[in-house]
C-alpha cells in the first residue's frame, strides 16, 4: 500500500467512526422522543378513561332528573319546554360520552402507531 493510500484509509476510517457516532446519537434521540411521546399519549389515555367514568355518572344523574321531570310534567308542575330541556341535557351528556370514547380510541390508535404495531 502506498503511503497516500494509508492516509486515505485512515481518513475514511475516521469519517466512518464519526458517521457511526452520528447514527448512534440519532437513534438515542429517536428513542428518547418516542418514549416521551408514549408517556404523553398514556397520560392522555388515562384522562379520557377518567372522563368516561365521569360521563357515566353524569348520564345516570341526567336520566334520574329527566324521570323526575316526566313525573312533574304529568302532574302539571312543569311545562313541556322544561321537560324537553332535561331530555336534551341527557342527550347532550350521552353525546359527550360518545365524543370521549372516540377521543380515547384515537389515543389508543396513536399509542399503537407509536409502538410500531
Legacy VTK file of the C-alpha trace (Angstrom):
# vtk DataFile Version 3.0
C-alpha trace
ASCII
DATASET POLYDATA
POINTS 117 float
0.000 0.000 0.000
1.433 3.388 -0.930
1.701 5.974 1.833
-1.019 8.135 0.253
-3.375 5.139 0.388
-2.616 4.687 4.076
-3.604 8.282 4.861
-6.772 7.968 2.789
-7.684 4.762 4.620
-7.077 6.457 7.962
-9.308 9.407 6.976
-12.032 7.080 5.737
-11.932 5.125 8.990
-12.167 8.359 10.998
-15.074 9.510 8.815
-16.806 6.163 9.296
-16.388 6.463 13.078
-17.923 9.955 13.009
-20.858 8.766 10.920
-21.388 5.792 13.241
-21.469 8.108 16.248
-23.924 10.403 14.440
-26.235 7.450 13.771
-25.985 6.432 17.437
-26.942 9.965 18.510
-29.899 9.964 16.105
-31.010 6.585 17.432
-30.833 7.748 21.044
-32.711 10.923 20.141
-35.414 8.912 18.380
-35.805 6.535 21.327
-35.976 9.433 23.784
-38.598 11.274 21.722
-40.560 8.060 21.207
-40.619 7.375 24.963
-41.692 10.955 25.654
-44.500 10.680 23.101
-45.685 7.390 24.625
-45.785 8.909 28.092
-47.848 11.836 26.825
-50.212 9.501 24.998
-50.641 7.278 28.054
-51.411 10.351 30.161
-53.994 11.424 27.605
-55.494 7.919 27.553
-55.863 7.968 31.336
-57.520 11.384 31.104
-60.148 10.061 28.702
-60.706 6.991 30.902
-61.482 9.308 33.827
-63.777 11.393 31.622
-65.663 8.269 30.550
-66.192 7.272 34.176
-67.454 10.777 34.944
-69.680 10.673 31.855
-71.383 7.521 33.145
-72.198 9.247 36.435
-73.433 12.376 34.651
-75.674 10.318 32.360
-77.139 8.468 35.349
-77.864 11.767 37.105
-79.333 13.349 33.974
-81.524 10.298 33.470
-82.894 10.478 37.000
-83.537 14.218 36.606
-85.350 13.513 33.333
-87.508 10.855 35.002
-88.351 13.249 37.836
-89.192 15.920 35.266
-91.502 13.494 33.479
-93.382 12.899 36.721
-93.593 16.665 37.263
-94.844 17.147 33.698
-97.536 14.505 34.184
-98.632 16.239 37.398
-98.657 19.692 35.803
-95.791 21.079 37.898
-93.634 21.903 34.846
-94.428 22.505 31.206
-93.239 20.535 28.193
-90.419 23.009 27.442
-88.913 22.356 30.879
-89.169 18.614 30.325
-87.585 18.859 26.864
-84.706 20.835 28.376
-83.982 17.861 30.660
-84.328 15.387 27.768
-81.841 17.457 25.755
-79.462 17.653 28.724
-79.455 13.851 28.977
-78.889 13.506 25.225
-76.015 16.011 25.380
-74.421 14.008 28.187
-74.679 10.851 26.063
-73.143 12.681 23.093
-70.290 13.917 25.283
-69.600 10.321 26.304
-69.550 9.204 22.671
-67.095 12.002 21.867
-64.842 10.974 24.752
-64.992 7.333 23.607
-63.874 8.371 20.121
-61.076 10.518 21.533
-59.943 7.613 23.724
-59.951 5.280 20.704
-57.895 7.790 18.714
-55.311 7.902 21.503
-55.218 4.084 21.585
-54.542 4.079 17.844
-51.799 6.683 18.305
-50.195 4.561 21.035
-50.201 1.503 18.770
-48.761 3.570 15.925
-46.020 4.981 18.153
-45.173 1.459 19.349
-44.988 0.280 15.758
-47.962 -2.086 15.985
LINES 1 118
117 0 1 2 3 4 5 6 7 8 9 10 11 12 13 14 15 16 17 18 19 20 21 22 23 24 25 26 27 28 29 30 31 32 33 34 35 36 37 38 39 40 41 42 43 44 45 46 47 48 49 50 51 52 53 54 55 56 57 58 59 60 61 62 63 64 65 66 67 68 69 70 71 72 73 74 75 76 77 78 79 80 81 82 83 84 85 86 87 88 89 90 91 92 93 94 95 96 97 98 99 100 101 102 103 104 105 106 107 108 109 110 111 112 113 114 115 116
